[in-house]
Amino acid sequence: VGGPYWDVPVGRKDSKTASYELATTNLPTPEEGLVSIISKFYYQGLSVEDMAALVGKINPLNQTKPELILTSNRITSSLNPVSETYLTSLRVLCPESSGEGDSNVTAMDNVTPNLFDNSIYHTLLRGEGLLNSDQEMYSSMFGIQTRRIVSKYAEDPVAFFEQFSKSMVKMGNILNSKSLVDGEVRRNCRFVNT
């Protein structure tokens, strides 16, 4: 997969329970607009630079259903449309009329889906961001700052790697008041202490 290295600070307090509702409340949806996405990151103490770097590789290492894009209003949106070439390839992968494409998935990064690199930013420059929430960073009329960041990361993978590393550490240090009071430093980060 490749990608940058970063030291993970230890000793952070984690909650003793998981909350799907709390997690999804703070995560942007695929159709969300740029202002709302930036607000969610700011609320967690993360900057626009953090957001652009984290979205750059957290999403592309995953997959999604093309039907989510094909049935969205983004196809006809004049402000942030999907490129016609990319849309054609999505329609082949997920045919609307037959219903057979409903379970198909596609990589969020259609260039190098198994590598940790900056190709997602090149994808956004071409108007081929799979999710509206990703494409908004480059195409939104509110994206003056994010458009510059996307262009910078497309041109300079080292700058992207450096910021991603910093942003991962910063994101890993997000605390909520409940965890601070009732949380625990886990012996194994994957499991609550017993």
Secondary structure, 3 states (H helix, E strand, C coil): CCCCCCCCCCCCEECCCCCHHHHHHCCCCCCCCHHHHHHHHHHCCCCHHHHHHHHHHHCCCCEECHHHHHCCHHHCCCCCCCCHHHHHHHHHHCCCCCCHHHHCCEECCCCCCCCCCCHHHHHHHCCCCCCHHHHHHHHCCCCHHHHHHHHHHHHCHHHHHHHHHHHHHHHHCCCCHHHHHHCEECCCCCCCCC
